[in-house]
């Protein structure tokens, strides 16, 4: 850790950071007007880099989305918590950066975490990253992953910050990699899950318990019988329609033709038994998304429903995004509602119904052969398939084809390293596709599977569909045009 006097000088930079970030964002707001690759209804960084969604919650009548933010470097750098809020999950207001790497326990980045809302206060739990000087591998030595808490009364400014746990408080058989706290209240107590990597390079999740939100003890570990990856990032533990679910982003899974096709994956285990007891069992692992660009999802409770937002990106991927040359990179998914299908024992994902507020200019088509149409930049396409083979080509950029039980997303030519992703689909009944300027989210058979990816169009946005199907094409309004006088990005 830095010496006290060095830390003091580091802390004094916060005001400089605030001014510099505001200046960068104001400049980016001007250039955004001519950048046709910036997104319309997906949250993206005002400038620089965005990754994991953090602190998702509803607080005092507004939805809050925080995210990992590196405003100075579009390739990613020291992490802050950027912040948007909304009254309806459609129209978003950019807020000032919420968390800075300003404390002794987070000097090199305010890493991912979650929100707990209670007693008119917002509790933001996060990982503080510190890299120590010297020769280290930063896995077994040289790194601090501290669990910390920031408390806010208004949801926009921080009233106090507290260090809760240092690496020395974690079980001794773990590496330095213990991070991404997700906190929730249950059964009169508070629980926190932390992703971990053991010294034997096995991923697992730690379960912690607290009476007061500040003092924590480790009570259990969640893991598979056989090793499943070397690290489990961004854990999320929740119940849906009576079923407990553990969501994680495992690293180190061997790639297969139809599964784990990205460098890292993310998905969930159904839990059987009490998560607080050692005899709890993890069910079969299910992937959440089969596209190129989906990682580190987080959920939150919104009344009777549970919503999910993920990062439309992938760490350490062999492909990239040309928007780096325009000063920004990445976006978040459109919010999805989760539904537990008890019969099939699996989650289904559906884009939230609030999107209907953006609908305009709906057109219906019946296709028996081929259809050619210009697709609006921001739009939804719903396809009811009636044939044994289906193909959709978009703007000579990518092709979505289904035949012989395989749904394939194929880029043509390769899009900045993206090639092909395969999904086993025995019967293709329907597709619901959300298009934005440089993102596509494909919901298969009512959300039984999802394929999310970034793409960069050639300019025509021509859509060609081959097969026998019914098509509903709906253009979206731009939410920027109706946000109470405020600009979205």
Secondary structure, DSSP 8 states (H G I E B T S, - for coil): ---HHHHHHHHTTHHHHHHHHHHHHHHHHHHGGG-TTS-SSS-B-SSEEEEEEEEEEEETTEEEEEEEEETT-TT--S-EEEEEEESSSSSEEEEEEEE-S-STT-TT-EEEEEEEEETTEEEEEEEEEEE-SSS--SSSSSEEEEEEEEEESSSSS-SEEEEEE-GGGS-TTEEEEEEEEEEEEETTEEEEEEEEEETTS-EEEEEEEESSSS-EEEEEEE--SS---SEEEEEEEEEETTEEEEEEEEE-----SSS--SSB--EEEEEES-TTSTT-EEEEEEES--SSS-EEEEEEEETTEEEEEEES--TT-S---GGGGGTEE-BB---EEEEEETTTTEEEEEE-GGGGGGEEEEEEEEEEEEEEEE--SSEEEEEEE-SS-EEEEETTTEEEEEETTEEEEEEEEEETTEEEEEEE-S---EEEEEEETTEEEEEEGGGTEEEEEE----S--EEEEEEEEEEEEEEE--GGGGSTT----
